[in-house]
């Protein structure tokens, strides 16, 4: 994948939407401004939308990878977007 500012964040988001990413560990420096902050926010929104476990700091990443669910069979809850896709749009 490309670097985040060069489209990598969007590539990750696409992989999440296609069901290719099971877990996201996205570590960033909160003391530094992100030149691609809008893309980072979009990536995190997609991860939440598709119910992908996401760690943005080392402690959360440690919890996730040490969880028994990390290596066991786990079927995440299915997400139903039909209500959104079939909604009536107003011009």
Backbone as ProteinMPNN parsed JSONL, in Angstrom:
{"seq_chain_A": "XXXXXXXXXXXXXXXXXXXXXXXXXXXXXXXXXXXXXXXXXXXXXXXXXXXXXXXXXXXXXXXXXXXXXXXXXXXXXXXXXXXXXXXXXXX", "coords_chain_A": {"N_chain_A": [[0.836, -1.182, 0.0], [0.302, 2.316, -0.473], [1.903, 5.223, 1.003], [0.199, 6.986, 3.623], [-0.527, 9.843, 3.057], [-0.367, 9.706, 0.321], [-2.469, 8.281, -0.584], [-2.717, 5.889, 0.744], [-4.283, 5.64, 3.101], [-6.842, 5.725, 2.054], [-6.726, 3.46, 0.455], [-6.581, 1.459, 2.429], [-9.1, 1.867, 3.602], [-10.726, 1.074, 1.48], [-10.087, -1.653, 1.357], [-11.152, -2.449, 3.803], [-13.889, -1.983, 3.346], [-14.315, -3.908, 1.425], [-14.162, -6.172, 2.893], [-11.708, -7.284, 3.477], [-10.029, -6.729, 5.577], [-9.531, -7.61, 8.878], [-8.738, -6.667, 11.379], [-7.613, -3.55, 12.58], [-4.714, -1.857, 13.226], [-3.669, 1.163, 13.901], [-1.372, 3.3, 14.376], [-0.496, 6.49, 15.457], [1.064, 9.695, 15.869], [-0.066, 11.706, 18.335], [0.888, 14.181, 18.944], [1.793, 15.41, 16.731], [0.818, 17.243, 13.873], [-1.323, 15.894, 11.378], [-0.854, 15.728, 7.988], [-2.672, 14.593, 6.344], [-5.083, 14.489, 7.641], [-7.879, 14.501, 7.174], [-8.192, 12.244, 5.577], [-7.358, 10.269, 7.367], [-9.357, 10.472, 9.311], [-11.538, 9.666, 7.745], [-10.792, 7.009, 7.221], [-10.88, 5.891, 9.818], [-13.596, 6.244, 10.325], [-14.742, 4.505, 8.429], [-13.751, 2.093, 9.413], [-15.142, 1.931, 11.847], [-17.77, 1.937, 10.867], [-17.869, -0.517, 9.484], [-17.489, -2.221, 11.567], [-14.897, -3.027, 12.394], [-12.434, -4.099, 14.551], [-10.396, -1.706, 16.083], [-7.281, -0.325, 16.85], [-5.708, 2.46, 18.163], [-3.65, 3.044, 19.752], [-0.851, 1.788, 21.664], [-1.569, 0.305, 23.974], [-4.235, -0.514, 23.511], [-3.825, -2.03, 21.209], [-2.229, -4.068, 22.301], [-4.126, -5.259, 24.041], [-5.943, -6.21, 22.12], [-4.424, -8.071, 20.542], [-3.701, -9.895, 22.458], [-6.032, -11.019, 23.199], [-8.195, -13.868, 23.566], [-9.902, -14.139, 21.428], [-8.457, -13.339, 19.276], [-7.026, -15.376, 18.027], [-8.87, -17.364, 17.84], [-11.755, -18.864, 16.222], [-13.975, -16.508, 15.031], [-16.972, -14.935, 14.469], [-17.956, -12.01, 13.3], [-20.645, -9.692, 14.004], [-23.13, -9.473, 11.534], [-23.541, -6.804, 9.281], [-26.2, -4.831, 8.35], [-27.018, -2.951, 5.727], [-29.278, -2.373, 4.334], [-31.488, -0.753, 5.016], [-30.407, 1.796, 4.824], [-29.544, 1.81, 2.155], [-31.941, 1.5, 0.796], [-33.401, 3.736, 1.373], [-35.63, 6.537, 1.024], [-34.885, 9.131, -1.078], [-34.822, 12.626, -0.958], [-35.29, 15.22, -3.236]], "CA_chain_A": [[0.0, 0.0, 0.0], [1.039, 3.578, -0.516], [1.937, 6.03, 2.212], [-1.102, 7.6, 3.894], [-0.824, 11.056, 2.297], [-0.381, 9.411, -1.116], [-3.627, 7.446, -0.889], [-2.708, 4.647, 1.517], [-5.434, 5.6, 4.011], [-8.004, 5.39, 1.224], [-6.578, 2.058, 0.06], [-6.993, 0.66, 3.59], [-10.55, 1.992, 3.702], [-11.306, 0.236, 0.429], [-9.927, -3.046, 1.786], [-12.127, -2.677, 4.873], [-15.216, -2.053, 2.72], [-14.389, -5.163, 0.672], [-14.108, -7.291, 3.831], [-10.366, -7.869, 3.439], [-9.302, -6.364, 6.795], [-10.223, -8.096, 10.075], [-8.309, -5.873, 12.522], [-6.815, -2.398, 12.162], [-3.844, -1.212, 14.21], [-3.286, 2.399, 13.224], [-0.668, 4.099, 15.382], [-0.11, 7.812, 14.972], [1.596, 10.566, 16.91], [-1.049, 12.747, 18.612], [1.563, 15.462, 19.142], [2.167, 15.931, 15.417], [-0.32, 17.409, 12.959], [-1.338, 14.949, 10.262], [-1.198, 16.456, 6.759], [-3.771, 13.872, 5.698], [-6.024, 14.285, 8.743], [-9.209, 14.189, 6.64], [-8.144, 10.847, 5.138], [-7.277, 9.444, 8.579], [-10.701, 10.467, 9.893], [-12.38, 8.833, 6.871], [-10.402, 5.618, 7.458], [-11.415, 5.472, 11.113], [-15.051, 6.173, 10.176], [-15.04, 3.262, 7.701], [-13.484, 0.982, 10.339], [-16.273, 1.874, 12.781], [-18.956, 1.578, 10.089], [-17.821, -1.945, 9.162], [-17.296, -2.969, 12.803], [-13.545, -3.586, 12.42], [-11.719, -3.72, 15.772], [-9.372, -0.728, 15.724], [-6.412, 0.163, 17.918], [-4.961, 3.665, 17.796], [-2.534, 3.195, 20.685], [-0.203, 0.516, 21.964], [-2.314, -0.458, 24.983], [-5.377, -1.16, 22.862], [-3.28, -3.072, 20.33], [-1.84, -5.177, 23.177], [-5.362, -5.933, 24.453], [-6.53, -6.924, 20.984], [-3.66, -9.242, 20.101], [-3.618, -10.886, 23.534], [-7.377, -11.555, 23.418], [-8.417, -15.22, 23.038], [-10.625, -14.03, 20.162], [-7.523, -12.999, 18.198], [-6.621, -16.592, 17.315], [-10.008, -18.293, 17.767], [-12.761, -18.562, 15.206], [-14.872, -15.446, 15.488], [-17.854, -14.453, 13.407], [-18.49, -10.709, 13.72], [-22.052, -9.442, 13.689], [-23.374, -9.017, 10.164], [-24.032, -5.439, 9.205], [-27.256, -4.722, 7.344], [-27.127, -1.587, 5.224], [-30.43, -2.288, 3.435], [-32.29, 0.42, 5.366], [-29.741, 2.982, 4.274], [-29.516, 1.722, 0.697], [-33.3, 1.567, 0.257], [-34.098, 4.913, 1.886], [-36.191, 7.447, 0.037], [-34.101, 10.36, -1.183], [-35.611, 13.821, -1.273], [-34.497, 16.135, -4.09]], "C_chain_A": [[0.881, 1.245, 0.0], [1.058, 4.225, 0.867], [0.579, 6.716, 2.379], [-1.411, 8.836, 3.066], [-0.891, 10.831, 0.781], [-1.523, 8.471, -1.499], [-3.71, 6.158, -0.096], [-3.879, 4.514, 2.481], [-6.689, 5.188, 3.244], [-7.93, 3.943, 0.747], [-7.001, 1.131, 1.204], [-8.509, 0.695, 3.761], [-11.262, 1.127, 2.681], [-11.22, -1.242, 0.806], [-10.906, -3.395, 2.906], [-13.514, -2.864, 4.268], [-15.404, -3.349, 1.937], [-14.3, -6.394, 1.576], [-12.757, -7.972, 3.904], [-9.542, -7.582, 4.699], [-10.123, -6.816, 8.001], [-9.945, -7.228, 11.296], [-7.454, -4.732, 11.994], [-6.023, -1.878, 13.351], [-3.245, -0.014, 13.49], [-2.682, 3.334, 14.258], [-0.215, 5.414, 14.762], [0.316, 8.662, 16.155], [0.599, 11.696, 17.175], [-0.427, 14.131, 18.822], [1.98, 16.113, 17.822], [0.921, 16.113, 14.559], [-0.199, 16.433, 11.79], [-1.731, 15.708, 8.994], [-2.376, 15.823, 6.026], [-4.855, 13.549, 6.727], [-7.427, 13.904, 8.262], [-9.266, 12.727, 6.201], [-8.1, 9.893, 6.33], [-8.664, 9.343, 9.217], [-11.645, 9.599, 9.064], [-12.071, 7.352, 7.08], [-10.999, 5.106, 8.767], [-12.94, 5.37, 11.07], [-15.459, 4.878, 9.481], [-14.82, 2.051, 8.613], [-14.628, 0.823, 11.338], [-17.527, 1.403, 12.054], [-19.023, 0.081, 9.815], [-17.461, -2.814, 10.365], [-15.948, -3.69, 12.861], [-12.872, -3.151, 13.722], [-10.509, -2.859, 15.408], [-8.596, -0.296, 16.957], [-5.652, 1.373, 17.395], [-3.852, 3.959, 18.802], [-2.03, 1.807, 21.077], [-0.985, -0.329, 22.968], [-3.491, -1.197, 24.363], [-4.909, -2.271, 21.934], [-2.865, -4.289, 21.15], [-3.064, -5.963, 23.644], [-5.926, -6.77, 23.315], [-5.75, -8.183, 20.651], [-3.489, -10.283, 21.198], [-4.99, -11.492, 23.859], [-7.481, -12.976, 22.872], [-9.152, -15.192, 21.692], [-9.69, -13.758, 18.978], [-7.14, -14.225, 17.378], [-7.754, -17.605, 17.179], [-10.915, -17.914, 16.6], [-13.726, -17.531, 15.786], [-15.681, -14.956, 14.304], [-18.434, -13.117, 13.868], [-19.953, -10.563, 13.317], [-22.172, -8.92, 12.261], [-23.974, -7.618, 10.206], [-25.029, -5.356, 8.056], [-27.421, -3.26, 6.943], [-28.374, -1.392, 4.369], [-31.315, -1.081, 3.746], [-31.709, 1.692, 4.778], [-29.801, 2.974, 2.746], [-30.897, 1.896, 0.076], [-34.076, 2.798, 0.718], [-34.596, 5.796, 0.742], [-35.38, 8.739, 0.061], [-35.007, 11.509, -1.587], [-34.755, 14.777, -2.097], [-34.311, 17.491, -3.478]], "O_chain_A": [[2.038, 1.218, 0.417], [0.326, 3.824, 1.772], [-0.107, 6.993, 1.396], [-2.46, 8.886, 2.425], [-1.412, 11.671, 0.049], [-1.544, 7.929, -2.604], [-4.672, 5.405, -0.243], [-4.414, 3.42, 2.667], [-7.496, 4.397, 3.733], [-8.957, 3.271, 0.645], [-7.694, 0.139, 0.979], [-9.13, -0.333, 4.033], [-12.286, 0.515, 2.984], [-12.172, -1.994, 0.597], [-11.43, -4.508, 2.952], [-14.233, -3.794, 4.634], [-16.527, -3.835, 1.801], [-14.355, -7.526, 1.095], [-12.664, -9.118, 4.345], [-8.46, -8.145, 4.863], [-11.289, -6.442, 8.13], [-10.813, -7.067, 12.154], [-6.662, -4.919, 11.069], [-6.601, -1.501, 14.37], [-2.421, -0.16, 12.588], [-3.398, 4.072, 14.935], [0.374, 5.439, 13.682], [-0.032, 8.377, 17.301], [0.43, 12.566, 16.321], [-1.14, 15.133, 18.87], [2.466, 17.244, 17.81], [0.061, 15.233, 14.522], [0.895, 16.184, 11.283], [-2.823, 16.272, 8.927], [-3.002, 16.461, 5.18], [-5.464, 12.479, 6.691], [-8.087, 13.071, 8.882], [-10.269, 12.049, 6.425], [-8.729, 8.836, 6.308], [-9.093, 8.26, 9.614], [-12.466, 8.873, 9.624], [-12.985, 6.528, 7.112], [-11.558, 4.01, 8.811], [-13.515, 4.495, 11.718], [-16.416, 4.225, 9.898], [-15.602, 1.101, 8.592], [-15.037, -0.298, 11.64], [-18.264, 0.562, 12.568], [-20.092, -0.525, 9.9], [-17.164, -3.999, 10.213], [-15.868, -4.829, 13.321], [-12.75, -1.952, 13.975], [-9.706, -3.223, 14.548], [-9.181, 0.055, 17.982], [-5.035, 1.326, 16.331], [-3.191, 4.994, 18.72], [-2.696, 0.796, 20.851], [-1.056, -1.55, 22.826], [-3.718, -2.37, 24.656], [-5.526, -3.335, 21.876], [-3.12, -5.423, 20.743], [-3.046, -7.194, 23.646], [-6.34, -7.91, 23.524], [-6.339, -9.253, 20.493], [-3.167, -11.435, 20.908], [-5.09, -12.381, 24.704], [-6.914, -13.268, 21.819], [-9.03, -16.13, 20.904], [-10.079, -13.924, 17.822], [-6.949, -14.125, 16.165], [-7.607, -18.602, 16.472], [-10.852, -16.806, 16.069], [-14.224, -17.685, 16.901], [-15.128, -14.605, 13.262], [-19.309, -13.09, 14.734], [-20.428, -11.233, 12.4], [-21.419, -8.043, 11.838], [-24.804, -7.302, 11.058], [-24.734, -5.761, 6.931], [-27.904, -2.44, 7.724], [-28.521, -0.346, 3.737], [-31.839, -0.451, 2.827], [-32.439, 2.557, 4.294], [-30.073, 3.999, 2.121], [-31.014, 2.385, -1.048], [-35.28, 2.894, 0.481], [-34.044, 5.79, -0.358], [-35.217, 9.358, 1.112], [-35.859, 11.362, -2.463], [-33.634, 15.108, -1.709], [-33.671, 18.356, -4.076]]}, "name": "protein", "num_of_chains": 1, "seq": "XXXXXXXXXXXXXXXXXXXXXXXXXXXXXXXXXXXXXXXXXXXXXXXXXXXXXXXXXXXXXXXXXXXXXXXXXXXXXXXXXXXXXXXXXXX"}
